[in-house]
Amino acid sequence: MNMKCLQIIFVLALAMVEVIGYAQNINLRINEIVASNQAGQFDEFLEYDDWVEIYNPTGSPITNLAGYYISDDPDSLDKWMIPFDDPGLTTVLPNGFLVIWVDDDYNNAASQGANHNAGFTLSAEGETFLLTAPDGLTIIDSISYPALASDVSYGRTCDGCPSWQYFNNVTFESTNFESQSNALLFINEVQTMNVSTYDDPQHEYDKWFEIFNPNPFQVNAANYYVSVNGDPLQWRIPANNPIRSVIPAGGFLLVWCDGDVNDDVNHGPLQLNEGGGTIVLTGPDGSTLIDSYTYPAISTDQSFGRQSDGSSASVFFPFPTPTVTNQLVRIVPETLFINEAMASNSSVIADSFGEFEDWFEVYNPNNYSVNLSGYYFSDDPERRNKWVVPGTFADSVTVPALGWKLFWADRQIEQGVLHANFRLSNLGEYLSLSSPDGFTLADEIEWASLGQDTSIGRFQDGAAQWVLFVQSTPEASNGGGVIRVEENHPSMWSAYPIPSSGTIYFTEPITARLYNVGGELMTSFQRSSAFEVATLPAGVYLLVRDDGQTKRLVIE
């Protein structure tokens, strides 16, 4: 067959593929998702972008996905249409796979091809992904995936089948299967009498031990076995939350021995003996001994661990180092405050790229400036060193004396030194600021929920009381904010009548302070069931109890 005939056949084949592309193949399936690709499969431009794999089951036609839509918004099914530019990149064979890079790299200044989408990226916190037919209305397939750890995928247990699971061995453009090897790990540190050292996310000071990963790659501790009673298969670490079970390269995992197995996958039904004992770690194959560590009786609020991470020599630590290196050199942070945060910013303030992102603010109460280069922020109470403030542009991350510095929580570190590698949740979140040792806290805060364009902040800059602001004050004094009507702490007590021009009564005796909206202390009282307001100017006031609970009062 001559070259001209081959060319004609190739052109006809492409034409057939394009015609097929207009037909709706309702058998297509979203098969696997990676929403935090840090060191897994890179694209043809050597970029570690997020991706989604589409599977075309056996018996289905050859399908060109050009004209189909993908979206992360159920209210906008036609968010991005797969283009007709290159059938070679958008055609999937029966029993074949097609990967779409969800990387916002199509139709930009340097277009990367028809299999690179435009307009959105995947959220590692979990969201809904949809594949829609060329009519823009028929949903071919969708998946609401959970929060994903870096380089761990979420996919169908078998290609196209209904059940889903996490995969440690990501199966890029190939059949889904799970395989987990035994990895070198060390039991690194133990604390059996934890009274005030380090609390878990439920604020309980429980017993714990730490696992160290010495490898240059991450290891998921899910499916490994832990024993403290001599039975090597006593407890298997669950596999349903890799965010908590994955140990970063050179990193650490804390296992809480508290019996609270419903708290998270790193809380085990284990009881560490205060008089000493042995902890055994067995591989996911159920037979390979990974490590065995014997510890003695340990004094209250001390720990016992390897002198250096993974070493054979062990010592007592008067200052335990859970989740960080045993050789930690503690650095005392400057006095700094997380002063305000917003987790659902739709219109309040835009960053330098014109994007309304989550943000948090640091206040410096000192009469000198503080360079935050090397300090750490985190939204994970068990990993305080999640994001280090870069030192490349020190002036940009320096908090002026008695001033503020705003950071963006948008997972877009490529946008500059003020952009953190995590987002904030308005459904409940934790936020911490730690010293350059990555462990010693400068400040931390938690909240239950935040409304859109509502911030949580200190009543006054650096004050102990937290309130909600419907008029936030990014990079300005909190004293100018408008306090939200709802109190930031639920409680059973109440004040009445509100509004009032005479006497306000309480349902129980309280000790409290009364502030005006400018933050000026108006009065204070102890164990009172009522107080007179007739002499106070009309306006809005904040009543702050000694336990931090707040009430908004209106005086006429």
C-alpha positions in Angstrom: 0.0 0.0 0.0 1.5 3.3 -1.0 1.9 6.5 1.1 -1.0 8.2 -0.6 -3.5 5.4 0.2 -2.3 5.5 3.9 -2.9 9.2 4.0 -6.5 8.8 2.7 -7.2 6.0 5.2 -5.9 8.2 8.1 -8.0 11.2 7.0 -11.1 9.0 6.7 -10.4 7.4 10.2 -10.2 10.9 11.7 -13.4 11.9 10.0 -15.2 8.8 11.4 -13.9 9.6 14.9 -15.2 13.2 14.6 -18.6 11.9 13.6 -18.7 9.5 16.5 -17.7 12.4 18.8 -21.1 14.0 18.2 -22.9 10.9 19.4 -23.5 10.6 23.1 -21.6 7.6 24.5 -23.6 7.2 27.8 -21.3 4.3 28.8 -18.3 6.6 29.5 -17.1 6.6 33.2 -15.1 8.8 35.3 -12.6 6.2 36.5 -9.8 7.8 38.6 -9.0 11.2 40.1 -5.8 12.9 41.4 -6.6 16.2 43.0 -3.2 16.9 44.6 -0.4 15.8 42.3 2.9 16.7 43.9 5.3 14.1 42.6 3.3 11.5 40.7 2.7 11.5 37.0 3.8 14.7 35.1 2.3 15.9 31.8 4.1 16.4 28.5 5.3 19.8 29.8 6.9 18.2 32.9 4.2 19.8 35.2 2.6 17.9 38.1 -0.9 18.9 37.4 -4.2 17.3 38.7 -6.0 15.0 36.4 -9.1 12.9 35.7 -9.2 9.6 33.9 -12.2 8.7 31.6 -12.8 5.0 30.9 -14.6 3.7 27.8 -16.0 0.2 28.6 -15.6 -2.8 26.4 -18.3 -2.9 23.7 -18.7 0.8 23.5 -17.7 2.7 20.3 -14.5 4.5 19.7 -15.4 8.0 21.1 -14.0 11.4 20.5 -14.8 13.4 23.6 -14.5 16.7 21.7 -17.8 18.5 22.3 -18.3 16.8 25.7 -18.2 19.0 28.9 -16.4 18.7 32.2 -17.3 20.7 35.3 -16.9 21.0 39.0 -20.2 22.8 39.4 -23.5 20.9 39.2 -25.2 24.3 38.4 -22.9 24.9 35.4 -22.7 21.6 33.5 -21.1 23.2 30.5 -18.3 24.9 32.4 -15.7 23.7 29.9 -16.1 22.0 26.5 -13.4 19.6 25.4 -12.3 21.2 22.1 -12.1 19.8 18.6 -8.5 20.9 18.0 -6.8 17.5 18.2 -8.7 14.2 17.9 -5.5 12.3 18.8 -5.7 13.8 22.3 -9.4 13.5 22.9 -10.3 10.1 21.4 -10.7 7.0 23.6 -10.9 3.4 22.4 -13.1 0.6 23.8 -11.7 -0.7 27.0 -9.4 2.3 26.9 -8.5 5.3 29.0 -8.3 9.1 28.4 -6.7 11.5 30.9 -7.8 15.1 31.0 -5.4 17.4 32.9 -7.5 19.7 35.1 -4.9 22.4 35.2 -6.3 25.6 33.7 -3.7 25.5 30.9 -5.9 25.5 27.8 -6.5 28.7 25.8 -4.0 30.6 27.8 -0.9 32.4 26.5 0.8 29.1 26.0 -1.9 26.6 25.2 -0.9 23.1 26.2 -3.4 21.1 24.1 -7.0 19.9 23.8 -6.6 17.6 26.9 -5.8 20.5 29.2 -8.9 22.2 30.5 -9.6 25.9 31.0 -11.2 27.8 33.8 -10.9 25.6 36.9 -8.7 23.2 38.8 -9.5 20.4 41.2 -9.9 20.9 44.9 -7.9 18.6 47.2 -10.5 19.3 49.9 -13.1 17.3 47.9 -15.8 18.4 45.5 -18.1 17.1 42.6 -16.7 16.4 39.2 -19.1 15.9 36.2 -18.8 14.6 32.7 -21.7 15.9 30.5 -22.8 15.0 26.9 -22.4 17.3 24.0 -26.0 18.5 24.5 -24.8 20.3 27.7 -27.6 18.8 29.7 -27.2 15.0 29.9 -24.9 14.0 32.8 -22.9 11.0 31.6 -21.2 10.4 34.9 -20.4 12.3 38.1 -18.5 11.7 41.3 -18.4 13.6 44.6 -15.0 12.7 45.8 -13.7 13.1 49.4 -10.6 15.1 50.5 -7.5 13.6 48.9 -3.9 13.4 50.1 -1.1 14.3 47.8 -0.3 11.6 45.2 -3.1 9.3 46.4 -5.9 8.8 43.8 -9.5 8.0 44.2 -10.9 5.6 41.7 -13.3 2.8 40.9 -12.3 -0.5 42.6 -12.3 -2.0 39.1 -12.5 -0.1 35.8 -16.1 1.2 35.4 -17.5 -0.7 38.4 -19.7 1.1 40.9 -17.5 1.0 44.1 -14.7 3.5 44.8 -11.5 3.4 46.9 -8.2 5.1 47.5 -5.2 4.0 45.5 -1.6 4.3 46.7 -0.3 3.0 43.4 -1.9 5.5 41.1 -2.9 3.8 37.8 -2.5 6.6 35.2 -4.1 5.5 31.9 -4.2 1.9 32.9 -6.3 -0.7 34.8 -7.2 0.2 38.4 -5.6 -2.1 41.0 -4.1 -1.6 44.5 -0.7 -2.8 45.5 1.0 -1.8 48.7 4.6 -2.7 49.5 6.3 -2.9 52.9 8.3 0.2 53.5 11.1 1.0 56.0 9.6 2.9 59.0 10.6 3.5 62.6 8.7 3.8 65.8 10.5 7.0 66.8 9.1 8.4 70.1 6.6 7.4 72.9 4.7 9.3 75.6 2.7 7.4 78.1 1.8 10.1 80.7 0.7 13.1 78.7 -0.9 15.6 81.0 -0.2 19.0 79.3 2.3 18.4 76.5 0.3 18.0 73.3 -3.4 17.6 72.7 -5.2 15.9 69.9 -7.7 17.6 67.6 -10.4 16.8 70.2 -8.3 18.6 72.8 -7.6 15.5 74.8 -4.1 14.9 76.3 -3.8 11.2 75.4 -1.0 8.7 75.1 0.8 8.5 71.8 3.7 7.2 69.8 5.2 8.5 66.6 6.2 6.8 63.4 9.1 8.2 61.3 9.4 7.8 57.5 13.1 7.9 56.5 12.4 7.4 52.8 12.7 10.0 50.0 9.0 9.2 49.2 5.8 9.3 51.1 4.4 6.2 52.7 0.8 5.5 53.5 0.6 3.8 56.9 -2.9 2.6 56.2 -3.2 -1.3 56.4 0.0 -1.5 58.5 -0.5 -3.4 61.8 0.3 -2.1 65.3 0.6 -4.2 68.4 1.2 -3.4 72.1 0.0 -6.7 73.5 2.2 -9.2 71.7 -0.3 -10.0 68.9 1.4 -8.7 65.8 -2.1 -8.2 64.1 -3.7 -6.5 67.1 -4.9 -3.4 65.1 -4.8 -2.5 61.5 -4.6 1.2 60.6 -7.7 2.0 58.6 -7.4 3.0 54.9 -10.4 5.4 54.7 -8.5 8.7 55.3 -5.1 9.0 53.6 -4.8 12.6 54.6 -4.2 11.4 58.1 -2.4 8.1 57.4 0.1 9.3 54.7 3.6 10.0 56.1 5.5 12.5 54.0 9.0 11.8 52.9 11.2 12.4 56.0 8.0 13.0 58.0 6.1 11.7 61.0 2.8 10.3 61.9 1.3 10.4 65.4 -0.7 7.4 66.6 -3.0 8.2 69.5 -3.5 5.3 71.9 -6.8 6.4 73.3 -9.4 3.9 72.1 -11.3 6.7 70.3 -11.3 4.9 66.9 -14.1 7.1 65.6 -12.0 10.3 66.0 -9.7 9.4 63.0 -7.7 6.7 61.5 -4.7 7.4 63.7 -6.6 6.8 66.9 -6.2 3.2 67.9 -7.7 0.7 70.4 -4.4 0.5 72.1 -3.3 1.0 75.7 0.3 1.9 76.3 1.6 0.5 79.6 2.9 3.3 81.8 5.5 1.0 83.3 7.1 0.2 80.0 6.4 -2.1 77.0 7.0 -2.9 73.4 5.4 -1.5 70.3 5.5 -3.7 67.1 4.8 -2.4 63.6 4.0 -5.1 61.0 3.7 -4.5 57.2 0.5 -4.6 55.2 1.2 -8.1 54.2 0.5 -9.1 57.8 3.8 -10.9 58.3 6.8 -8.7 57.7 8.2 -7.1 60.8 8.8 -3.4 60.1 10.0 -2.3 63.5 9.9 -3.2 67.2 10.5 -0.6 69.9 10.8 -1.2 73.7 10.3 1.7 76.0 10.7 2.0 79.8 8.6 3.8 82.4 8.5 7.5 81.5 7.9 10.5 83.8 4.9 12.7 83.4 5.0 15.1 80.3 8.3 13.6 79.2 8.8 11.2 76.3 11.2 8.5 75.3 12.6 8.2 71.8 15.4 7.7 69.4 18.2 10.1 70.0 18.1 11.1 66.4 15.2 10.1 64.1 15.5 6.4 63.2 18.8 5.8 65.2 19.5 2.9 67.5 20.3 4.9 70.6 17.3 6.2 72.7 17.0 8.9 75.3 14.4 10.6 77.5 13.1 14.0 76.2 12.1 16.6 78.8 10.4 18.4 75.9 8.6 15.9 73.7 8.6 16.5 69.9 5.5 14.9 68.5 5.1 15.2 64.7 8.6 16.8 64.3 12.2 15.7 64.4 13.6 14.4 67.7 16.6 16.8 67.2 14.4 19.8 67.2 16.0 23.1 68.3 13.3 25.1 69.9 12.9 28.7 68.7 10.8 31.0 70.8 8.5 33.0 68.4 8.0 36.7 68.6 4.7 37.8 70.3 2.3 37.7 67.3 -1.4 37.2 66.9 -3.6 35.6 64.3 -6.0 38.6 64.3 -8.7 37.9 61.8 -9.7 35.3 59.2 -12.2 34.9 56.4 -13.0 31.5 54.9 -15.7 32.5 52.3 -14.6 35.7 50.6 -16.9 36.6 47.7 -16.6 40.3 47.5 -14.7 41.8 50.5 -11.1 42.1 49.2 -9.3 40.8 46.1 -5.7 39.8 45.9 -3.3 41.3 43.3 -4.7 38.9 40.7 -8.2 40.2 41.2 -9.3 36.9 42.9 -11.5 36.9 46.0 -9.7 34.2 48.0 -9.7 33.1 51.7 -7.4 35.2 53.9 -6.0 35.6 57.4 -4.3 38.5 59.1 -1.4 38.6 61.5 -1.1 41.5 64.0 2.2 42.6 65.5 1.8 44.2 69.0 5.5 45.0 69.3 7.0 48.5 68.8 9.4 46.9 66.2 8.7 45.1 62.9 8.8 41.3 62.7 10.0 39.4 59.6 7.8 36.3 59.2 10.3 34.6 56.8 10.7 31.0 58.1 7.6 31.1 60.3 5.0 28.4 59.6 1.2 28.5 59.1 -1.1 25.4 59.1 -4.7 24.3 58.9 -3.8 21.0 60.4 -3.3 20.7 64.2 -1.2 17.6 63.8 1.1 19.2 61.2 2.0 22.7 62.3 4.8 23.0 59.7 2.4 22.7 56.7 3.5 25.9 55.0 6.7 27.9 55.6 6.7 31.6 54.8 9.2 32.1 52.0 12.3 34.3 52.6 12.8 35.4 49.0 11.1 38.8 49.5 11.5 39.6 53.2 10.0 43.1 52.9 6.8 41.5 51.6 6.3 39.3 54.6 7.4 41.7 57.4 4.7 42.8 59.8 5.3 46.5 60.7 5.3 47.6 64.4 1.8 47.8 65.7 0.6 46.8 62.3 -0.9 43.9 60.2 0.0 41.6 57.4 -2.5 39.8 55.2 -2.0 36.3 53.8 -4.1 34.5 51.2 -5.2 30.9 51.9 -5.7 29.9 48.2 -3.3 27.0 47.5 -1.7 29.1 44.8 1.9 29.5 46.1 3.0 30.3 42.5 1.3 33.7 43.0 3.8 34.9 45.5 5.1 34.8 49.0 1.8 35.8 50.6 -0.1 32.8 49.2 -0.3 29.7 51.4 -0.5 26.1 50.2 -3.9 25.5 51.9 -7.4 26.9 51.9 -9.7 27.7 54.8 -13.1 26.0 55.4 -16.1 28.1 56.4 -17.7 24.9 57.9 -15.1 24.6 60.7 -11.4 25.1 60.6 -8.1 25.3 62.6 -5.4 27.8 61.9 -2.0 28.1 63.6 1.2 30.2 63.4 4.4 28.6 64.6 8.0 29.7 65.1 10.7 28.8 62.6 11.2 25.5 64.4 7.9 24.4 62.8 6.5 23.3 66.1 6.4 26.0 68.8 3.2 27.8 68.7 2.9 31.6 68.4 -0.9 31.5 68.1 -3.8 29.3 67.0 -7.5 29.5 66.5 -10.5 27.3 65.7 -13.9 28.1 64.5 -17.1 26.1 63.9 -18.6 28.0 60.9 -18.4 31.3 59.1 -20.9 32.9 56.8 -20.1 34.3 53.4 -18.1 37.6 53.7 -18.1 37.3 57.4 -14.8 37.2 59.3 -13.8 36.0 62.7 -11.5 38.2 64.6 -10.3 39.4 67.9 -12.6 42.0 69.5 -9.7 44.4 69.6 -6.3 43.8 68.0 -4.5 41.1 70.0 -7.4 40.8 72.5 -8.4 37.4 74.0 -12.1 37.7 72.9 -13.1 36.5 69.4 -16.2 37.9 67.6 -17.7 37.7 64.1 -17.5 40.8 61.8 -20.0 41.5 59.0 -17.7 44.4 58.1 -14.2 42.9 58.2 -11.0 44.9 58.6 -8.2 43.3 56.6 -4.9 45.0 57.3 -6.6 47.5 59.6 -7.6 47.7 63.2 -10.4 45.3 64.3 -11.8 48.2 66.3 -13.4 49.5 63.2 -15.3 46.4 62.3 -19.0 45.9 62.7 -19.8 43.0 65.0 -22.3 40.4 63.8 -25.5 40.0 65.6 -25.0 36.3 66.4 -22.6 35.5 69.3 -19.5 33.5 68.5 -20.1 31.0 71.3 -23.3 29.1 71.9 -24.5 29.2 75.5 -27.5 28.4 77.6 -27.6 31.8 79.4 -29.2 34.9 78.0 -29.7 38.6 78.7 -33.1 40.3 78.6 -34.9 42.6 77.6 -32.9 43.5 74.5 -33.1 46.3 73.5 -33.3 48.0 76.9 -33.1 51.5 78.3 -33.2 50.6 82.0 -32.2 47.3 83.6 -30.8 44.2 81.7 -31.3 40.9 83.5 -29.3 37.6 83.2 -30.7 34.1 83.5 -27.8 33.3 85.8 -25.2 35.3 87.7 -22.2 36.2 85.5 -18.9 38.0 85.8 -18.4 40.1 82.7 -17.1 43.3 81.0 -19.0 45.7 78.8 -17.4 47.3 75.7 -18.7 49.8 73.3 -18.2 49.2 69.5 -15.0 51.2 69.6 -13.5 48.7 72.1 -13.6 51.0 75.1 -14.3 49.3 78.4 -17.5 50.8 79.8 -18.0 48.8 83.0 -17.4 45.5 84.6 -19.1 43.4 87.3 -18.8 40.1 89.2 -21.5 37.5 89.9 -24.3 39.9 89.0 -27.8 38.9 87.8 -28.6 42.4 86.4 -27.2 45.8 85.8 -28.4 49.3 85.0 -27.9 50.8 81.6 -29.8 54.0 81.9 -26.7 56.1 82.3 -25.0 54.7 79.1 -25.4 56.3 75.7 -27.7 54.6 73.3 -25.9 52.2 71.0 -24.6 48.7 70.4 -22.4 47.1 73.1 -20.5 43.8 73.5 -20.8 41.9 76.8 -17.9 39.6 77.3 -18.1 37.0 80.1 -14.9 35.8 81.9 -15.1 32.5 80.1 -15.0 34.3 76.7 -18.7 33.9 75.8 -20.2 37.1 74.2 -23.5 38.7 73.8 -24.5 41.7 71.7 -26.6 44.3 73.7 -28.6 47.2 72.3 -29.2 50.1 74.6 -31.9 52.6 73.6 
